[in-house]
Amino acid sequence: ENLRFRVNMYKYKEERDIAPETFMNMVCSMQYAKRFGPWFAEPIVAGLDKDDKPYISGSDVVGAPVETSDFIVGGTCTDNLYGTCESLYKKDMDKDELFEVLAQSLLAAVDRDALSGWGGVVHIITKEGVSTKTLKA
Amino acid sequence: MDSLIGVSGKGFVIVAADMSAARSIMAYQYSDHKILQLDDSKVLGGAGPQADRVRFLEYIEKNVKLNALRTGLTASCHGTAHYVRRELADALRKAPYQVNCLLGGVDADGSGHLYWMDYLATMQETKYSAHGYAGYFILSTLDRYYKEDMTLEQGKELIQTCINEVATRFLINQPKWKVSIVTAEGVTEEVTQPTVDLTDKIPE
């Protein structure tokens, strides 16, 4: 809710959409503000910058960011996810192959974790917009 | 030891709570109302230590009323649920309310919604859910018998089945239950008892 508020305010004041890099910086700043009483969340940011280039990054609970070109993982089964993503990832996949790789990496990883699972949700971001699909458990 | 059970369907929501007020080995009374009516279309049930529960539920009830008076509008279920969650979240790192809630309501468009909230301000909209030990016994019952297109009568029967299951298998005696039914017409409340005869279960 706080993030939605901050993004809406940015949009009203700047009269443009926030870029993913800028948004990531804002998230990290909000996280570090609670350095000694943190939000217990490890966010992942994904988006397309103004040239429609993909941007992904993630951070820990106190806002230490990491930007990569291939994949970011988070949650209780990050160890599993690193394994599945590293195996299935290829550079320069198209939209459909990316969806397939993402879905399979996620499902295979959570199936080996007691605390995760019961399905999945995938958002594919293109310059046309965001399409969301729900995966069956 | 409080039990809360909620079921939502097309056009209705039912929230049931036991009516026992007990501490340690003694039951003080069986007339403790744990579900408060927020307005004509919403009820909020709470589970937890009586002090926190009563304070929190009444605080929310009065604020929902105040908001309705100020704006002249009835808030949506979604809005009210997020408001309740925000109150829990704001208090969490200062003086937390140890209250687990079930908010059930029917919107102006006739759709029923049930929101499960815990004392850490987790919130999830659910078709059916429970708080307390009751969940251990009846979430599987609800998984088995719940249907999305249930009628109100079937919903009431399902709640009664759950109450009976809790009465059969739960160690603590909860002889009276309050059932709040929210439909597009409004809120009705009933007091029910488990209809299971435990003497049946005693072998010869």
Interface residues (C-beta under 8 A of the other chain):
Chain A: E1 G37
Chain B: H82 R86 R93
